[in-house]
């Protein structure tokens, strides 16, 4: 009985001459919203994002559709009335999908959307209600796909962020300015000399030696992406991708890195002034509250739809400014440099293994130039500071594209290329603690630094396992797997 009633409603909707501008507007915008949220829910996890999408994808189209439908119905343009809603529906749907897929407007594709909408509205306008039904079916599928993720998000626990000792209460006995400089995707020298990378790094190595940096061979990240790696680093804990709740990142990673984390809290508790300097607004893409005292970006610099990439911003002038301010206070800087990065993400963009290696080398040279400028400036202004250069992950050189990380491999060179990470530290007075031999992976870096600053080795008793993890999609069961164990050996263990 219910099925027959439903069929009757659909038949009535399709067969009558009404235009239904409100339904047409909703159907044009609803699936694109669900598509974007399903594929990007870690960067749209605020009510302001919900409000933005509802306003621009639903409310404004409804208003526009209703007004234009009225104008064309009761004016000299009446003979074109039958084409208006079909055109608006198709054009809006295609444009919304383009914006959501590309995180922006591609003008050639927009022109094609316009032309497609004109052709459809002129020659196939009688079928537009069937298109609306298809759009609403897609929206139903979108709701079905998104709902489990929202349920997981709602039920996920942040228990992993709790510390197992009193490290949050550490009191610094040494209070140098601390600079945490992160060149994205910078592989460790131990990998650069191997066949996979095969790169001459001697010039930059000589520079580090001249500037009294101690280099840590074989250091690696625990996770293969900026967000998954940094959320563990700044919380000094493993998140294990929230036990697989997140597809490729730890949940709320940007909020953890930028808003509130163990590292930031400890520096603030010790009366440090904190600074976030980045070349790109990638880490504030979901508009989290900025927990640092100063930043070269504000939330107004970030659009509601975007990749967080684009033109790089200058960090040297802001760094000069902040170095010369508040000299009576100790300072902590998180400085993010987006080179050398990693190889292309998608197969369609890849230039092959060797082509990607050459591109990465070019990017490495750019990274070295900026690192040279940043370090030189810091050493001139603040020669006895604690300076940490640590990458978030490797460069993925030896692979064709980064999406291959989700496919199982036991190739040692490929796995090391994913997780290899540079680590070089300038210790004040060139006096490294004897326990710096514990610096094996990113998750433990700050705990070791806090043991040094607090002159308290008890915090070393609760170091996290130096293990590295990845999400695999081509195995049964899918999920989080350990790729490198505590001793640095390649393994494959389901978490």
SEDO-854428 format. One record per residue (C-alpha): residue in one letter; y, z, x. Coordinates in pm, 1 decimal, decimal comma, always signed. Layout:
<rs>
type; yy; zz; xx
A; Y; Z; X;
...
</rs>
This chain:
<rs>
type; yy; zz; xx
X; +0,0; +0,0; +0,0;
X; +242,1; +96,2; +280,0;
X; +150,6; -220,8; +472,4;
X; +224,6; -439,6; +169,9;
X; +559,3; -266,6; +118,4;
X; +643,7; -322,8; +484,5;
X; +551,7; -690,4; +457,5;
X; +764,9; -719,0; +144,7;
X; +1066,7; -567,7; +322,4;
X; +1027,3; -806,8; +614,9;
X; +988,7; -1103,2; +380,3;
X; +1298,7; -1000,8; +186,7;
X; +1493,3; -958,9; +509,7;
X; +1394,7; -1303,3; +637,8;
X; +1423,6; -1501,7; +314,0;
X; +1764,9; -1395,4; +178,6;
X; +2100,9; -1536,0; +290,2;
X; +2259,2; -1211,6; +411,8;
X; +2365,5; -1198,4; +775,4;
X; +2308,2; -824,2; +842,9;
X; +2565,7; -793,4; +1125,2;
X; +2490,7; -424,6; +1190,0;
X; +2115,4; -479,9; +1224,9;
X; +2178,5; -787,0; +1441,9;
X; +2406,3; -585,1; +1672,6;
X; +2161,6; -294,8; +1701,7;
X; +1866,0; -524,3; +1771,9;
X; +2063,6; -703,3; +2044,3;
X; +2140,6; -384,2; +2234,4;
X; +1855,1; -144,3; +2166,5;
X; +1578,7; -297,0; +2379,0;
X; +1805,4; -355,9; +2683,8;
X; +1900,6; +13,8; +2673,0;
X; +1537,0; +120,2; +2659,5;
X; +1446,1; -130,8; +2931,8;
X; +1712,5; +7,8; +3165,4;
X; +1629,9; +371,7; +3097,7;
X; +1255,3; +312,1; +3140,7;
X; +1298,6; +144,2; +3478,0;
X; +1587,0; +357,0; +3607,9;
X; +1558,2; +695,7; +3438,4;
X; +1610,6; +884,8; +3765,9;
X; +1966,6; +744,3; +3782,7;
X; +2061,4; +772,0; +3415,4;
X; +1958,4; +1132,0; +3357,8;
X; +2293,0; +1252,7; +3223,5;
X; +2441,8; +1266,3; +2875,8;
X; +2739,2; +1067,1; +3000,9;
X; +2502,6; +777,9; +3074,9;
X; +2354,4; +804,3; +2726,2;
X; +2704,4; +801,1; +2579,7;
X; +2805,4; +500,0; +2789,5;
X; +2506,8; +290,3; +2681,0;
X; +2535,9; +388,3; +2315,4;
X; +2905,3; +299,4; +2316,3;
X; +2888,2; -32,9; +2499,8;
X; +2545,6; -156,5; +2388,8;
X; +2548,2; -39,7; +2026,4;
X; +2879,4; +87,7; +1884,7;
X; +3110,5; -182,3; +2023,0;
X; +2870,4; -467,7; +1934,4;
X; +2842,0; -331,0; +1579,0;
X; +3221,4; -328,3; +1546,8;
X; +3252,5; -676,0; +1697,2;
X; +2973,8; -825,9; +1485,4;
X; +3114,7; -678,6; +1162,5;
X; +3471,4; -792,7; +1233,8;
X; +3378,4; -1146,6; +1336,0;
X; +3138,3; -1179,9; +1045,3;
X; +3420,4; -1080,7; +809,7;
X; +3674,4; -1317,3; +971,0;
X; +3442,6; -1617,4; +955,8;
X; +3334,5; -1535,5; +601,4;
X; +3682,0; -1519,8; +447,7;
X; +3895,5; -1770,5; +638,9;
X; +3933,7; -2137,1; +717,5;
X; +3647,2; -2086,6; +961,9;
X; +3408,0; -2024,1; +675,2;
X; +3203,1; -2338,8; +744,7;
X; +3102,7; -2186,9; +1080,3;
X; +3001,8; -1855,8; +928,5;
X; +2627,2; -1924,4; +936,7;
X; +2637,1; -1969,3; +1315,3;
X; +2834,0; -1657,1; +1407,6;
X; +2577,7; -1376,7; +1386,5;
X; +2293,6; -1586,2; +1537,1;
X; +2520,4; -1675,2; +1830,7;
X; +2641,9; -1319,1; +1880,9;
X; +2290,7; -1175,3; +1859,7;
X; +2134,7; -1412,3; +2112,4;
X; +2431,6; -1406,2; +2349,4;
X; +2461,9; -1026,4; +2342,9;
X; +2087,0; -975,9; +2391,2;
X; +2068,7; -1214,2; +2687,7;
X; +2383,2; -1071,4; +2847,6;
X; +2264,8; -713,1; +2807,1;
X; +1927,3; -801,4; +2960,4;
X; +2098,8; -973,4; +3252,1;
X; +2323,3; -674,2; +3318,1;
X; +2031,5; -432,3; +3299,5;
X; +1802,4; -641,7; +3518,5;
X; +2054,2; -727,6; +3789,0;
X; +2267,6; -410,3; +3752,1;
X; +2572,2; -633,2; +3712,5;
X; +2698,0; -970,5; +3597,9;
X; +2573,6; -1293,9; +3753,2;
X; +2823,8; -1556,4; +3641,5;
X; +2591,8; -1857,2; +3660,6;
X; +2331,4; -1672,8; +3455,8;
X; +2603,9; -1559,1; +3212,9;
X; +2707,4; -1922,1; +3164,1;
X; +2344,5; -2011,9; +3096,4;
X; +2322,4; -1727,8; +2842,3;
X; +2634,0; -1862,4; +2666,5;
X; +2494,1; -2215,7; +2655,8;
X; +2156,2; -2094,0; +2530,4;
X; +2323,4; -1893,4; +2252,0;
X; +2527,6; -2196,4; +2141,5;
X; +2221,6; -2424,1; +2132,2;
X; +2017,5; -2168,0; +1942,0;
X; +2289,8; -2089,6; +1689,6;
X; +2354,2; -2458,5; +1616,0;
X; +1997,6; -2589,1; +1594,9;
X; +1783,6; -2283,5; +1519,8;
X; +2014,7; -2047,5; +1332,4;
X; +1771,5; -2035,8; +1039,1;
X; +1521,7; -1851,9; +1259,2;
X; +1755,9; -1582,6; +1394,3;
X; +1619,1; -1311,0; +1164,4;
X; +1274,0; -1368,3; +1311,3;
X; +1433,7; -1322,5; +1654,5;
X; +1580,0; -992,7; +1532,1;
X; +1234,4; -876,6; +1424,8;
X; +1097,9; -969,3; +1769,1;
X; +1382,8; -775,3; +1931,6;
X; +1304,9; -470,2; +1718,3;
X; +935,2; -497,5; +1806,8;
X; +1034,1; -502,7; +2174,3;
X; +1247,1; -194,8; +2111,6;
X; +948,3; -20,5; +1953,0;
X; +741,9; -100,3; +2261,3;
X; +1029,4; +27,8; +2474,9;
X; +1032,0; +357,0; +2285,5;
X; +654,6; +382,7; +2328,1;
X; +689,1; +324,7; +2704,0;
X; +988,1; +553,3; +2760,4;
X; +873,9; +849,2; +2552,0;
X; +591,3; +967,1; +2785,6;
X; +832,6; +963,1; +3078,8;
X; +1088,6; +1166,9; +2888,1;
X; +817,8; +1414,3; +2790,5;
X; +712,4; +1447,5; +3155,7;
X; +1074,2; +1486,7; +3259,0;
X; +1130,5; +1756,3; +2997,7;
X; +815,5; +1946,4; +3096,1;
X; +843,3; +1909,4; +3473,1;
X; +889,1; +2227,0; +3673,1;
X; +1130,8; +2282,6; +3959,9;
X; +910,9; +2561,6; +4091,4;
X; +853,4; +2360,1; +4408,0;
X; +1214,6; +2427,0; +4513,3;
X; +1152,6; +2802,5; +4546,7;
X; +1133,3; +2936,1; +4901,1;
X; +837,9; +3151,3; +5002,3;
X; +1045,6; +3384,6; +5219,7;
X; +1405,3; +3505,1; +5248,4;
X; +1535,9; +3205,2; +5443,8;
X; +1816,5; +3163,4; +5188,3;
X; +1955,2; +3494,5; +5313,7;
X; +1959,5; +3397,3; +5681,0;
X; +2271,0; +3518,8; +5861,9;
X; +2387,3; +3294,6; +6142,3;
X; +2435,6; +3458,0; +6480,1;
X; +2556,1; +3125,4; +6615,9;
X; +2812,4; +2930,7; +6413,2;
X; +2879,5; +2593,7; +6577,6;
X; +2990,7; +2301,8; +6367,6;
X; +2678,8; +2116,7; +6253,1;
X; +2663,1; +1739,6; +6208,8;
X; +2361,4; +1591,0; +6034,0;
X; +2385,0; +1215,2; +6089,9;
X; +2136,1; +997,7; +5906,9;
X; +2096,1; +631,0; +6004,8;
X; +1886,6; +485,4; +5724,9;
X; +1546,1; +353,2; +5832,1;
X; +1592,7; +408,2; +6206,9;
X; +1245,5; +405,8; +6367,0;
X; +1150,5; +644,9; +6644,0;
X; +1160,6; +516,6; +7001,1;
X; +784,3; +579,3; +7015,8;
X; +742,1; +296,7; +6761,3;
X; +1020,3; +71,0; +6889,0;
X; +830,6; +19,1; +7214,1;
X; +508,1; -80,6; +7035,3;
X; +409,1; -434,9; +6945,4;
X; +501,7; -399,9; +6576,0;
X; +871,4; -351,5; +6658,5;
X; +881,7; -461,7; +7025,1;
X; +1252,5; -382,8; +7062,9;
X; +1463,8; -300,3; +7367,5;
X; +1632,9; +30,0; +7285,3;
X; +1720,0; +126,7; +7643,8;
X; +2096,6; +90,0; +7604,6;
X; +2118,4; +332,5; +7312,9;
X; +1869,3; +566,1; +7476,7;
X; +2088,6; +575,1; +7788,2;
X; +2388,1; +657,7; +7571,0;
X; +2204,2; +951,8; +7413,3;
X; +2095,9; +1080,5; +7753,5;
X; +2453,3; +1055,7; +7880,8;
X; +2573,7; +1253,9; +7579,4;
X; +2310,2; +1527,2; +7640,8;
X; +2089,5; +1456,2; +7341,4;
X; +1726,2; +1562,2; +7346,0;
X; +1496,5; +1301,7; +7192,9;
X; +1181,7; +1387,9; +6996,7;
X; +905,6; +1131,5; +7040,4;
X; +663,3; +1068,8; +6756,3;
X; +881,9; +1234,1; +6490,6;
X; +829,0; +1105,7; +6136,0;
X; +932,3; +1142,5; +5774,0;
X; +713,2; +1293,0; +5504,1;
X; +799,4; +1034,5; +5237,1;
X; +884,9; +662,5; +5257,0;
X; +1220,5; +643,5; +5077,2;
X; +1568,6; +791,4; +5110,1;
X; +1553,0; +1000,7; +4792,7;
X; +1196,8; +1125,2; +4825,8;
X; +1247,2; +1207,5; +5193,9;
X; +1588,5; +1372,3; +5166,9;
X; +1504,8; +1585,6; +4864,6;
X; +1220,9; +1742,4; +5065,3;
X; +1436,0; +1769,4; +5378,9;
X; +1728,3; +1946,2; +5210,0;
X; +1500,9; +2174,0; +5008,2;
X; +1276,5; +2238,7; +5313,5;
X; +974,0; +2202,1; +5085,5;
X; +720,2; +1939,2; +4986,2;
X; +760,9; +1807,7; +4631,7;
X; +457,0; +1574,5; +4633,5;
X; +653,2; +1344,7; +4400,0;
X; +642,9; +1621,9; +4140,4;
X; +264,6; +1574,6; +4133,6;
X; +307,9; +1211,4; +4037,0;
X; +550,2; +1272,6; +3749,8;
X; +795,4; +1033,1; +3910,3;
X; +695,9; +674,7; +3981,8;
X; +855,8; +640,1; +4324,7;
X; +1097,5; +928,8; +4372,3;
X; +1104,9; +1301,8; +4321,1;
X; +1273,3; +1390,5; +3993,7;
X; +1640,3; +1485,8; +4006,8;
X; +1643,8; +1389,2; +4375,5;
X; +2012,4; +1296,1; +4381,6;
X; +2110,9; +1621,1; +4211,6;
X; +1905,5; +1811,9; +4467,0;
X; +2054,7; +1627,7; +4765,0;
X; +2417,4; +1618,3; +4649,6;
X; +2465,8; +1904,7; +4404,0;
X; +2256,7; +2203,9; +4506,8;
X; +1982,7; +2258,4; +4760,3;
X; +1859,5; +2523,5; +5000,6;
X; +2036,0; +2376,0; +5304,2;
X; +2373,1; +2349,0; +5133,1;
X; +2342,2; +2701,1; +4990,5;
X; +2261,4; +2849,4; +5330,4;
X; +2560,5; +2686,6; +5497,9;
X; +2789,5; +2801,5; +5217,3;
X; +2645,9; +3153,3; +5231,8;
X; +2745,4; +3157,9; +5598,6;
X; +3101,3; +3054,8; +5510,7;
X; +3073,6; +2696,3; +5631,6;
X; +3292,3; +2428,3; +5482,2;
X; +3072,7; +2136,0; +5379,2;
X; +3137,7; +1761,5; +5395,9;
X; +2955,1; +1455,1; +5265,8;
X; +3049,5; +1122,9; +5425,5;
X; +2866,9; +804,3; +5337,3;
X; +2918,3; +433,6; +5378,2;
X; +2785,9; +367,1; +5026,9;
X; +2775,8; +576,6; +4706,6;
X; +2397,9; +540,4; +4672,2;
X; +2333,0; +915,4; +4657,7;
X; +2581,1; +970,5; +4373,5;
X; +2463,2; +678,1; +4161,8;
X; +2367,3; +901,4; +3867,0;
X; +2704,9; +1079,8; +3886,9;
X; +2573,8; +1423,3; +3988,9;
X; +2816,8; +1706,8; +4048,7;
X; +2919,1; +1689,6; +4414,8;
X; +2834,3; +2026,7; +4566,3;
X; +3003,5; +1955,7; +4899,6;
X; +3355,4; +2083,6; +4949,0;
X; +3479,5; +1742,4; +5063,0;
X; +3351,6; +1388,4; +5019,1;
X; +3482,7; +1039,9; +5090,5;
X; +3350,4; +934,4; +4749,0;
X; +3424,8; +1066,5; +4402,8;
X; +3224,2; +1012,0; +4086,0;
X; +3494,5; +771,4; +3968,8;
X; +3385,4; +537,3; +4247,1;
X; +3049,8; +487,1; +4075,0;
X; +2988,0; +267,2; +3772,6;
X; +2735,6; +356,5; +3504,3;
X; +2528,4; +49,3; +3589,0;
X; +2481,8; -37,8; +3953,3;
X; +2269,4; -18,4; +4264,5;
X; +2493,0; +209,7; +4469,5;
X; +2519,0; -66,4; +4726,2;
X; +2792,7; -319,1; +4796,5;
X; +3065,8; -322,4; +5058,6;
X; +3041,6; -42,8; +5312,9;
X; +3322,1; +209,3; +5327,4;
X; +3482,8; +338,6; +5645,0;
X; +3362,8; +682,0; +5754,2;
X; +3549,5; +705,9; +6085,1;
X; +3896,0; +773,9; +5942,3;
X; +3773,4; +1037,3; +5694,5;
X; +3576,3; +1197,7; +5979,0;
X; +3887,1; +1205,6; +6200,1;
X; +4082,1; +1365,4; +5917,6;
X; +3825,4; +1636,7; +5846,9;
X; +3770,9; +1711,7; +6215,5;
X; +4138,4; +1801,2; +6245,1;
X; +4151,2; +2019,7; +5933,1;
X; +4049,1; +2382,2; +5871,8;
X; +3970,7; +2444,5; +6235,9;
X; +3937,4; +2815,7; +6170,5;
X; +3618,7; +2755,6; +5969,5;
X; +3276,5; +2637,8; +6079,1;
X; +3179,6; +2304,2; +5926,7;
X; +2866,9; +2124,4; +5813,4;
X; +2874,2; +1744,0; +5786,1;
X; +2615,8; +1522,9; +5619,5;
X; +2697,1; +1171,7; +5743,6;
X; +2499,1; +880,8; +5601,3;
X; +2488,7; +541,7; +5776,8;
X; +2312,0; +259,5; +5592,0;
X; +2172,5; +76,7; +5892,8;
X; +1929,3; -33,0; +6015,0;
X; +1766,8; +25,3; +5675,2;
X; +1436,1; -136,9; +5592,8;
X; +1307,1; -488,7; +5536,0;
X; +1361,8; -667,2; +5204,2;
X; +1218,8; -495,4; +4899,7;
X; +1088,7; -792,7; +4702,4;
X; +845,9; -1064,7; +4807,8;
X; +1079,0; -1333,7; +4673,8;
X; +1351,5; -1225,7; +4919,9;
X; +1123,6; -1181,8; +5220,6;
X; +1148,8; -1405,1; +5525,1;
X; +800,5; -1314,1; +5639,3;
X; +686,0; -1054,9; +5891,0;
X; +860,6; -1205,3; +6193,1;
X; +1172,7; -1307,5; +6000,4;
X; +1211,8; -956,5; +5861,2;
X; +1165,0; -809,5; +6209,3;
X; +1450,1; -1023,5; +6345,2;
X; +1678,1; -922,2; +6057,5;
X; +1593,9; -556,5; +6117,4;
X; +1682,5; -589,2; +6487,5;
X; +2025,6; -727,2; +6391,1;
X; +2074,5; -433,9; +6157,2;
X; +1960,7; -193,3; +6430,3;
X; +2235,2; -324,0; +6658,2;
X; +2490,4; -257,3; +6380,9;
X; +2353,6; +95,6; +6341,8;
X; +2384,5; +161,4; +6715,1;
X; +2748,0; +49,3; +6715,7;
X; +2841,5; +286,4; +6434,2;
X; +2638,3; +571,1; +6578,5;
X; +2818,0; +519,2; +6907,9;
X; +3157,3; +542,6; +6732,8;
X; +3063,0; +851,9; +6528,5;
X; +2904,8; +1041,4; +6816,7;
X; +3185,9; +954,7; +7058,9;
X; +3444,0; +1080,4; +6811,3;
X; +3255,5; +1404,4; +6747,1;
X; +3196,5; +1475,1; +7115,9;
X; +3565,2; +1417,2; +7196,3;
X; +3683,7; +1656,2; +6925,2;
X; +3392,0; +1899,7; +6918,6;
X; +3192,6; +1882,3; +7245,0;
X; +2986,2; +2197,0; +7195,8;
X; +2861,7; +2128,8; +6843,7;
X; +2511,5; +2099,0; +6705,8;
X; +2453,9; +1729,1; +6631,4;
X; +2136,7; +1605,9; +6464,8;
X; +2056,5; +1235,5; +6434,8;
X; +1763,1; +1197,8; +6195,6;
X; +1647,7; +897,2; +5996,6;
X; +1506,6; +928,8; +5646,1;
X; +1209,3; +694,1; +5701,1;
X; +1098,2; +394,0; +5904,6;
X; +1202,8; +31,3; +5893,0;
X; +876,3; -105,8; +5743,8;
X; +869,6; -371,6; +6017,5;
X; +529,1; -540,1; +6028,5;
X; +523,1; -577,1; +5649,3;
X; +652,0; -867,3; +5439,4;
X; +832,8; -648,1; +5184,9;
X; +868,2; -279,7; +5103,0;
X; +679,2; -301,1; +4772,2;
X; +363,2; -333,8; +4979,3;
X; +377,5; +40,7; +5042,2;
X; +230,2; +92,3; +4694,0;
X; -83,9; -93,4; +4801,3;
X; -351,1; +88,4; +5000,2;
X; -375,4; +23,4; +5373,0;
X; -538,2; +204,3; +5662,3;
X; -358,6; -4,2; +5923,2;
X; -225,2; +257,2; +6163,6;
X; +65,9; +42,7; +6283,5;
X; +182,8; -30,7; +5927,6;
X; +158,6; +333,6; +5817,5;
X; +347,2; +450,9; +6126,3;
X; +611,6; +184,0; +6064,4;
X; +669,0; +328,1; +5717,2;
X; +707,5; +690,8; +5824,1;
X; +839,7; +669,4; +6181,0;
X; +1178,0; +837,3; +6207,5;
X; +1423,3; +887,3; +6488,4;
X; +1523,4; +1242,2; +6582,1;
X; +1771,8; +1329,4; +6855,3;
X; +1957,0; +1661,5; +6881,7;
X; +2256,5; +1769,5; +7084,3;
X; +2204,3; +2142,9; +7127,3;
X; +2515,1; +2353,0; +7210,2;
X; +2533,6; +2424,1; +7582,8;
X; +2239,9; +2184,7; +7618,8;
X; +2013,9; +2483,5; +7548,8;
X; +1727,7; +2389,7; +7316,0;
X; +1505,3; +2672,7; +7185,9;
X; +1147,9; +2673,5; +7314,6;
X; +1013,2; +2637,7; +6959,5;
X; +1171,2; +2294,9; +6916,6;
X; +819,9; +2168,4; +6991,1;
X; +762,8; +2237,4; +6619,3;
X; +992,2; +1946,6; +6529,4;
X; +726,7; +1706,2; +6404,5;
X; +845,1; +1595,5; +6059,5;
X; +1159,8; +1596,8; +5846,6;
X; +1062,7; +1868,2; +5597,7;
X; +1082,7; +2138,2; +5867,2;
X; +1396,7; +2031,5; +6055,4;
X; +1646,4; +2259,3; +5883,4;
X; +1413,7; +2559,8; +5877,1;
X; +1384,7; +2528,0; +6255,1;
X; +1761,7; +2483,2; +6288,5;
X; +1820,8; +2794,2; +6076,5;
X; +1582,8; +2992,0; +6296,7;
X; +1800,3; +2885,6; +6589,5;
X; +2133,8; +2956,3; +6418,5;
X; +2010,2; +3288,8; +6281,8;
X; +1831,7; +3378,7; +6605,0;
X; +1531,4; +3473,5; +6390,8;
X; +1194,8; +3315,2; +6462,1;
X; +1030,8; +3477,8; +6159,7;
X; +1132,6; +3177,4; +5951,1;
X; +897,3; +2963,7; +6161,5;
X; +601,7; +3142,6; +6005,6;
X; +650,1; +2944,5; +5684,5;
X; +685,4; +2589,9; +5810,4;
X; +558,3; +2324,9; +5571,2;
X; +258,7; +2107,0; +5664,7;
X; +368,2; +1806,7; +5872,5;
X; +200,9; +1565,5; +5632,7;
X; +321,4; +1230,8; +5499,0;
X; +264,9; +1102,5; +5145,1;
X; +288,3; +781,3; +4947,0;
X; +222,8; +667,0; +4589,9;
X; -56,3; +406,4; +4560,2;
X; -92,9; +183,0; +4255,7;
X; -390,1; -34,5; +4354,0;
X; -649,0; +241,7; +4383,6;
X; -850,3; +439,7; +4132,3;
X; -714,0; +686,2; +4052,0;
X; -351,9; +585,7; +4103,7;
X; -118,9; +852,7; +4229,9;
X; +0,3; +1046,7; +4532,1;
X; -202,8; +1013,9; +4851,6;
X; -169,5; +1171,1; +5194,0;
X; -143,4; +897,9; +5459,1;
X; -83,6; +1115,0; +5768,4;
X; -224,9; +1463,0; +5811,3;
X; -94,9; +1772,1; +5990,0;
X; -225,4; +1655,7; +6326,5;
X; -69,8; +1310,7; +6292,5;
X; -396,2; +1130,6; +6214,0;
X; -418,8; +851,0; +5957,9;
X; -605,9; +962,4; +5646,4;
X; -635,4; +888,1; +5274,4;
X; -650,6; +1197,2; +5054,6;
X; -562,6; +1219,0; +4687,2;
X; -321,9; +1502,4; +4605,1;
</rs>
